[in-house]
Amino acid sequence: MIIRIVKMTFQPDKVSDFIVLFETRRKTIRDFAGCEQLELWQDNAQDNIFFTYSIWNSEADLNHYRFSDFFKDTWSKTKPMFAAKAEAWSLVKK
């Protein structure tokens, strides 16, 4: 099992746009083979910082999503809204 956490800092005026985009794509991401869970978290103190938290059955499943045309399209729409470079971690539970 792979836990994937991605931190995204958005331009303050783009937060609403990002939320709309995420909500329109959430189900498709969640329906990718091997995706067991997908959540969107918002920072308590800085409302332009978000984290996606997802659980994948395997690294192969995660990579199948990450290298998909759907991901590339989603990322191309998300990235211009950033105020800072995204950070990502892939973790395993010990």
C-alpha positions as CSV (number, residue, x, y, z in Angstrom):
1,M,0.0,0.0,0.0
2,I,1.3,3.5,-0.9
3,I,0.1,6.7,0.8
4,R,0.5,9.7,-1.4
5,I,0.4,13.2,0.0
6,V,0.7,16.3,-2.2
7,K,1.0,19.8,-0.8
8,M,-0.2,22.6,-3.1
9,T,0.0,26.3,-2.4
10,F,-2.4,28.3,-4.5
11,Q,-2.6,31.9,-5.5
12,P,-5.3,33.2,-3.1
13,D,-7.6,34.3,-5.9
14,K,-7.4,30.8,-7.5
15,V,-8.6,28.7,-4.5
16,S,-12.2,28.6,-5.6
17,D,-11.2,27.6,-9.2
18,F,-9.1,24.8,-7.8
19,I,-11.9,23.5,-5.6
20,V,-14.3,23.4,-8.5
21,L,-11.7,21.6,-10.7
22,F,-11.0,19.1,-8.0
23,E,-14.6,18.4,-7.4
24,T,-15.2,17.8,-11.1
25,R,-12.3,15.3,-11.2
26,R,-12.5,13.6,-7.8
27,K,-14.7,10.7,-8.9
28,T,-12.5,9.9,-12.0
29,I,-9.4,9.9,-9.8
30,R,-11.1,7.7,-7.2
31,D,-12.2,5.3,-9.9
32,F,-8.7,4.7,-11.2
33,A,-7.6,1.0,-10.6
34,G,-5.9,0.7,-7.3
35,C,-7.1,3.9,-5.7
36,E,-8.6,3.0,-2.4
37,Q,-9.1,6.5,-0.9
38,L,-8.8,10.1,-2.0
39,E,-9.3,13.1,0.3
40,L,-8.7,16.9,0.0
41,W,-7.5,18.7,3.0
42,Q,-7.2,22.5,3.6
43,D,-4.7,24.0,5.9
44,N,-6.3,25.4,9.1
45,A,-4.2,28.6,9.2
46,Q,-3.6,29.3,5.5
47,D,-6.6,28.7,3.4
48,N,-4.7,28.7,0.1
49,I,-2.7,25.6,1.1
50,F,-4.2,22.2,0.3
51,F,-3.1,18.6,0.6
52,T,-4.4,15.6,-1.3
53,Y,-4.2,12.4,0.6
54,S,-4.6,9.2,-1.4
55,I,-4.1,5.5,-0.8
56,W,-3.1,3.2,-3.6
57,N,-2.8,-0.5,-3.7
58,S,0.7,-0.4,-5.2
59,E,3.3,1.9,-6.7
60,A,2.3,0.5,-10.1
61,D,-1.3,1.7,-9.6
62,L,-0.1,5.1,-8.5
63,N,2.2,5.4,-11.5
64,H,-0.5,4.3,-13.9
65,Y,-2.5,7.3,-12.6
66,R,0.4,9.7,-12.5
67,F,1.4,8.9,-16.1
68,S,-2.1,8.9,-17.5
69,D,-3.5,11.5,-20.0
70,F,-6.1,12.3,-17.4
71,F,-3.5,13.3,-14.8
72,K,-1.5,15.3,-17.4
73,D,-4.6,17.2,-18.3
74,T,-5.6,17.8,-14.7
75,W,-2.1,18.9,-13.8
76,S,-1.9,21.3,-16.8
77,K,-5.0,23.0,-15.4
78,T,-3.8,23.0,-11.8
79,K,-0.2,24.1,-12.1
80,P,-0.9,27.6,-13.4
81,M,-2.9,28.3,-10.2
82,F,0.1,27.6,-7.9
83,A,1.8,30.3,-5.8
84,A,4.6,27.9,-5.0
85,K,6.0,24.6,-6.3
86,A,4.0,21.6,-5.3
87,E,5.6,19.0,-2.9
88,A,4.8,15.3,-2.9
89,W,5.6,12.3,-0.7
90,S,5.0,8.6,-1.3
91,L,4.9,6.8,2.0
92,V,4.5,3.2,3.2
93,K,3.1,2.3,6.7
94,K,5.6,0.4,8.9
